[in-house]
Amino acid sequence: MDETTPQLTELLATDLDDGFTELVRTQAGTVRAVLLRLSGSARDADDLGQETFLRAYSALRGYSPERRGQLQPRAWLLTIAANVWRNHLRTLSRRPGVADGVEVTAIEIPDGSPGPEQLALDGARRARLVAALSGLPDHHRLPVVLRHIGELSYQEVAGILDCPVGTVKAQVSRGLAALRAEPGLAPDRTAAGATGAAPGGTTARTAHDPARTERKEATG
């Protein structure tokens, strides 16, 4: 559970407007990161994020204080965001000729990083990761993003997708396998050996997990 949840839901129950302001403050970054990775476009992520919070506020106005106090804010908001994104996809499917581009420039490289050569390598790998994630089928991309960027539990993702937990685990596993299979995104066996970790071991997977890297960069 998000450590801010008890205070946030209490505020939502007692003062909707102040509670909603706090909801936006604490959850907007996660909502945008998820929508950015789903849509591949910073502009679309901003637009879809605004629609998500408009729908959220409209829904909250119809909830009783008791119901607002029982919410799991992150999972609830990401359920709305996932539905907004699905509607966006349906709209795009009815508009032939609309490009499904990926805006690599939407991902910033943090200050204080190593020299230009390392920046170039990081930027190239990041571009491949974003393109690979955008290229996943929707039924793999959505659970991967909700699990590893939205940081939801498998049970929460299953609730959003209305499917068994086992199905979610399989979809996430296949999605991550597809990402790792992309050229330039597979674990660096040489680097793993240099650090003393066994090839394919826990350390290697953690250090080079595409979804873990993507979550840090999307929310950093």
Disulfide bonds with the S-S distance in Angstrom:
none
